[in-house]
Amino acid sequence: MRFLFLTTSFLSLVFCLNCQANILPATQLNKISHISINKAQIPPDLASNLLLRIGKIYSCQQINRDIHNLMNLGVFDNVIVTVKTTNNDVNVSYSFVESPIISAWTNKIYSCSVMPGALSLKSIVGKHFNTTDWFNDKRKIEKFYRNHNYNSISVSSHVYKIENQNKVILITDVYPGKKQFVEDIKITGINDYEKDEIKSMIHCEPRNLWLFRKGKYSTEKLQNDEKNIRDLFVNSGFLDAKVEVSVDNSDSTDRVIINVQVIKGPIYRLGTLIWNQQLLSSNDFDNLKNELAFSENTAYTPDYEDIIRKKINAFCINISPQLPNLTIMPLINQESSPYNPIVDIIIILRKDYTVYRKPSSTAPKFSYPASLAREYLNKF
């Protein structure tokens, strides 16, 4: 007879989920003969959240998922599972430690007349308190004030336990800060023509009452703007482009300046297509090379290998119904320099040839001046 006690709490749930597979019985022959639930004040539909069923094959993975589902209900501080195995029978017992009830909740807002109103918060009087619900409530409050131009919003909370009772008092402190507007957008590192295009990619505009521009901005959207601007340059051949979008306070505390700094770096250009093919006839091969011909000083972009692959597959499908074994790899040209990087493309096209490729997580990535495919080149 074996007794196993499995305990988890809200803070240690992740750890338990990782280690339980080594603690619980590994047998898949034992069947669940009895399930008991020791409960105080818990949801009446608790059983619907359990994967274990009487008469089913016992599985420690199911207990892992049961604990995860039960903790996600937001009403427990602790879930205790006791597993007792005898011969081919398994008895499982669930016990719970209920989360404290919020008996009082105070929302203090400092130096601001704007009230959040009805935000459908979960951490309210009469509900169970748990950190997940409170974290989501905090995000709702922050989002509300940011939508009203209070981008320096700060929200914190204090939880006070009531002695000898499973109850808490929750006090929320909200510091909205100053209401701020965009006064100007400054872009450096590029020419005037490019600046107009970059400004059109910024989600906000300077405040202008005549044009009904409110000057509202979002720090989260600025992060997305930064990524989109960098992608614009990378997809134009500037693979080393760096973009930084920051917010600076101007002389007036309610005005901000959006700074966009761009360092384009050199443009990467296509060099030579290096072929290794034993599939096509000389005439078909010449026609394929004409299909893939590119003009001088063509920029190399991250999607160029996919473009080549699609063109080759479309060409070969007209010759044979079966797609060829095709390998395409970028390679830094030996004559390139940090100021003039050139990228050659290796194309291997064979009928009975397969190149071993490392998993994408460990495959070499494009970064000058390191070669992208040098370690494979000798295999060809």
C-alpha positions in Angstrom: 0.0 0.0 0.0 1.3 3.4 -0.9 0.2 6.9 0.3 1.1 9.9 -1.7 0.3 13.5 -0.7 0.4 16.2 -3.3 0.2 19.8 -2.2 0.2 23.0 -4.3 -0.5 26.6 -3.6 -1.2 29.6 -5.9 2.5 30.7 -5.7 4.0 27.3 -6.1 1.6 25.9 -8.8 4.1 26.1 -11.6 6.7 24.2 -9.7 4.3 21.5 -8.7 3.1 21.0 -12.2 6.6 20.4 -13.4 7.5 17.9 -10.6 4.4 15.9 -10.1 5.0 13.5 -12.9 8.0 12.2 -10.9 6.1 12.0 -7.6 2.8 10.3 -8.5 2.4 6.6 -9.5 3.4 5.9 -13.1 1.0 2.9 -13.6 -1.6 3.1 -16.3 -3.4 -0.1 -15.2 -5.0 1.1 -12.0 -8.6 2.3 -12.2 -10.2 5.0 -10.1 -12.5 3.3 -7.6 -13.5 6.3 -5.4 -13.2 10.1 -5.4 -13.9 12.1 -2.3 -14.1 15.9 -2.0 -13.6 17.6 1.3 -15.1 21.0 0.9 -16.2 24.1 2.8 -17.5 26.9 0.6 -16.7 25.9 -3.0 -18.6 26.2 -6.3 -21.4 23.7 -6.7 -20.2 22.8 -10.2 -16.7 21.7 -8.9 -17.0 18.2 -10.2 -17.3 19.5 -13.7 -13.8 20.9 -13.4 -12.3 17.4 -12.6 -10.9 15.2 -15.3 -10.6 12.1 -13.0 -13.7 9.9 -13.1 -14.6 6.8 -11.2 -14.0 3.7 -13.4 -11.4 5.5 -15.6 -7.7 4.6 -15.9 -5.7 6.6 -13.3 -3.3 9.2 -14.8 -1.0 11.6 -12.9 -1.3 13.9 -15.9 -5.0 14.2 -15.2 -4.3 15.2 -11.6 -1.9 17.9 -12.9 -4.6 19.3 -15.1 -7.2 19.0 -12.3 -5.1 21.1 -10.0 -4.5 23.6 -12.7 -8.2 23.9 -13.4 -9.2 24.2 -9.8 -6.7 26.9 -9.0 -7.9 28.8 -12.1 -11.4 29.0 -10.4 -9.9 31.8 -8.2 -11.5 30.6 -5.0 -8.7 28.4 -3.5 -5.4 29.3 -1.8 -4.4 25.6 -1.6 -5.4 22.3 -3.2 -4.4 19.1 -1.5 -4.7 15.8 -3.4 -4.2 12.5 -1.5 -3.7 9.4 -3.7 -4.0 5.9 -2.1 -3.4 2.8 -4.2 -4.2 -0.8 -3.3 -3.8 -3.6 -5.8 -5.5 -2.3 -8.9 -7.7 0.3 -7.2 -7.0 4.0 -6.6 -8.7 6.2 -4.1 -8.3 10.0 -4.7 -9.2 12.6 -2.2 -9.4 16.3 -2.9 -9.1 18.9 0.0 -9.2 22.7 -0.4 -8.1 25.8 1.5 -10.4 28.5 0.6 -9.1 31.9 -0.5 -10.0 34.8 1.8 -13.2 36.9 1.2 -12.8 40.6 0.5 -14.8 42.2 3.4 -14.0 45.8 2.5 -12.4 47.5 -0.5 -11.2 51.1 -0.7 -10.1 52.8 -3.9 -8.0 55.9 -3.2 -7.3 58.2 -6.2 -4.7 60.9 -5.6 -4.6 64.4 -7.3 -7.2 63.6 -10.0 -10.9 64.2 -10.4 -11.3 61.5 -13.0 -13.0 58.4 -11.6 -12.7 55.0 -13.2 -16.4 54.3 -12.9 -17.7 50.8 -13.7 -14.8 48.7 -14.9 -16.3 45.2 -14.1 -13.5 44.5 -11.5 -13.4 41.1 -9.9 -11.7 42.1 -6.7 -14.7 43.5 -5.0 -16.5 43.1 -1.6 -17.9 39.6 -1.2 -15.6 37.9 -3.7 -12.6 35.7 -3.1 -9.3 37.6 -3.2 -6.5 36.2 -5.5 -3.5 37.8 -7.1 -4.5 36.8 -10.6 -7.8 38.7 -10.5 -6.2 41.6 -8.8 -3.4 41.8 -11.5 -6.1 41.8 -14.2 -8.1 44.5 -12.3 -4.9 46.6 -12.0 -4.4 46.4 -15.8 -8.0 47.6 -16.3 -7.5 50.6 -14.1 -4.2 51.5 -15.8 -5.8 51.2 -19.3 -8.7 53.4 -18.3 -6.4 56.3 -17.2 -4.1 55.9 -20.1 -7.1 56.3 -22.4 -7.7 59.6 -20.7 -4.0 60.7 -21.3 -2.7 59.8 -17.9 0.3 57.8 -19.2 2.3 57.9 -15.9 -0.4 56.1 -14.0 0.7 54.0 -11.1 -1.5 51.5 -9.2 -0.7 49.6 -6.0 -2.6 47.7 -3.4 -2.4 46.7 0.3 -4.0 43.6 1.6 -4.8 43.5 5.4 -5.9 40.2 6.9 -8.6 40.2 9.6 -7.4 38.3 12.6 -9.1 34.9 13.2 -11.3 35.3 10.1 -10.8 34.2 6.5 -11.3 37.8 5.3 -9.2 40.6 4.0 -9.4 44.4 3.5 -8.2 45.5 0.2 -7.0 49.1 -0.3 -6.1 50.3 -3.8 -4.0 53.4 -4.3 -4.2 55.1 -7.7 -1.7 57.8 -8.7 -2.7 59.0 -12.2 0.0 61.7 -12.4 -0.3 64.6 -14.9 -2.6 64.5 -17.9 -0.2 64.6 -20.8 -0.4 65.5 -24.5 1.9 65.1 -27.5 3.5 68.4 -28.3 5.9 67.3 -31.1 7.3 64.3 -32.8 11.1 64.5 -33.6 12.8 62.1 -36.0 16.6 61.9 -36.4 18.9 59.8 -38.5 17.1 59.9 -41.8 16.3 62.4 -44.6 13.2 64.6 -44.8 11.5 62.4 -47.4 11.8 59.4 -45.1 10.7 61.4 -42.1 7.3 62.0 -43.7 6.8 58.3 -44.2 7.9 57.5 -40.6 5.6 60.1 -39.1 2.7 58.5 -40.9 3.5 55.2 -39.1 3.3 56.8 -35.6 -0.1 56.1 -34.1 -0.4 59.6 -32.6 -0.1 63.3 -33.7 0.8 66.5 -31.9 -2.1 68.2 -30.2 -3.9 70.8 -32.3 -7.2 72.1 -31.2 -7.9 73.7 -34.6 -7.6 70.3 -36.3 -9.3 68.5 -33.4 -6.1 66.5 -32.7 -6.2 65.5 -29.0 -2.5 64.6 -28.8 -3.3 61.3 -27.1 -0.7 58.6 -27.2 -0.1 55.1 -25.8 3.2 53.7 -24.6 2.1 50.2 -25.7 1.3 51.4 -29.2 4.6 53.3 -29.4 6.4 50.0 -28.8 4.4 48.5 -31.8 5.3 51.6 -33.8 9.0 51.1 -33.1 8.8 47.5 -34.4 6.9 48.5 -37.5 9.4 51.2 -38.3 12.3 48.8 -37.9 10.6 46.2 -40.1 10.2 48.8 -42.8 13.9 49.4 -43.0 14.8 45.7 -42.7 12.4 44.8 -45.5 14.2 47.4 -47.6 17.6 45.7 -47.1 18.8 47.5 -44.0 19.2 44.4 -42.0 21.2 46.0 -39.2 18.7 48.9 -38.7 18.1 50.1 -35.2 15.1 52.1 -34.2 14.4 53.6 -30.7 11.1 55.4 -29.9 11.2 57.3 -26.5 9.0 59.8 -24.7 10.5 63.0 -23.2 8.8 65.6 -21.0 9.0 69.1 -22.4 9.3 72.2 -20.3 5.6 72.0 -19.4 4.8 68.9 -17.3 1.6 68.2 -19.3 3.5 68.1 -22.7 5.6 65.3 -24.1 7.8 65.0 -27.1 8.0 61.7 -29.0 11.6 61.0 -30.1 12.3 58.6 -33.0 16.0 57.8 -33.5 16.9 55.7 -36.6 20.3 54.2 -37.4 19.8 52.5 -40.8 23.3 51.0 -41.2 24.4 49.7 -44.6 22.1 48.2 -47.2 22.7 44.5 -47.9 22.7 43.7 -51.6 22.4 40.5 -53.6 25.6 39.1 -55.1 25.6 35.8 -57.0 23.3 32.8 -57.2 25.6 29.8 -56.6 24.0 26.7 -58.2 24.4 23.0 -57.5 21.9 21.2 -59.6 21.6 17.8 -61.4 17.9 17.8 -62.1 17.2 20.1 -65.0 18.4 19.9 -68.6 20.7 22.6 -69.8 17.9 24.3 -71.7 15.5 24.2 -68.7 18.2 25.3 -66.4 18.9 28.4 -68.6 15.2 29.2 -68.6 15.1 28.9 -64.8 18.1 31.2 -64.3 16.4 33.8 -66.5 13.3 33.5 -64.3 15.5 34.3 -61.2 17.6 37.1 -62.8 17.8 40.3 -60.8 19.1 43.7 -61.6 22.4 45.1 -60.3 22.3 46.6 -56.7 19.1 44.7 -55.8 18.6 44.8 -52.1 18.7 41.6 -50.1 15.7 41.1 -47.8 14.9 38.4 -45.3 12.1 37.0 -47.5 14.3 36.6 -50.6 14.9 32.8 -50.0 11.1 32.3 -49.9 10.7 34.3 -53.1 13.3 32.1 -54.9 11.8 28.9 -53.5 8.3 29.8 -54.8 9.7 30.7 -58.3 11.7 27.4 -58.5 8.8 25.3 -57.4 6.4 27.0 -59.8 8.9 26.4 -62.6 9.7 22.8 -61.8 6.0 21.8 -61.3 5.6 22.3 -65.1 8.3 19.8 -65.7 7.5 17.1 -63.1 4.5 16.7 -60.8 6.9 16.0 -57.9 8.6 18.9 -56.3 12.4 18.7 -56.2 14.7 18.4 -53.2 15.5 22.1 -52.8 17.9 23.8 -50.4 18.4 27.6 -50.3 20.9 29.3 -48.0 22.3 32.8 -47.8 26.1 33.3 -47.6 28.1 36.4 -47.0 30.2 37.1 -50.1 34.0 37.0 -49.5 34.5 40.4 -51.0 31.9 42.2 -49.0 32.8 44.8 -46.3 31.0 46.2 -43.2 30.1 49.2 -45.3 29.1 47.2 -48.4 27.7 43.8 -47.4 26.9 41.4 -50.2 24.9 38.3 -49.9 25.3 35.3 -52.2 22.5 32.7 -52.4 23.4 28.9 -52.5 20.8 26.9 -54.4 20.9 23.1 -54.3 18.5 21.4 -56.7 18.7 17.7 -57.0 16.4 14.7 -57.5 17.8 12.4 -54.8 19.5 14.8 -52.4 18.5 15.9 -48.9 20.5 18.3 -46.8 20.5 17.8 -43.1 19.2 21.0 -41.5 19.5 21.9 -37.8 16.3 22.8 -35.9 15.3 26.4 -36.4 16.1 27.3 -32.8 19.8 26.4 -33.3 20.2 27.2 -37.0 22.7 30.0 -37.8 21.0 33.3 -38.2 21.9 36.2 -40.5 24.4 38.5 -38.9 27.3 40.3 -40.5 30.2 39.5 -40.7 29.6 35.9 -39.6 28.8 33.5 -42.4 25.3 32.1 -42.5 26.1 28.9 -44.3 29.8 28.4 -44.2 29.6 25.3 -42.0 27.4 23.7 -44.6 29.3 24.7 -47.7 31.9 21.9 -47.4 29.2 19.3 -47.6 28.3 20.2 -51.1 
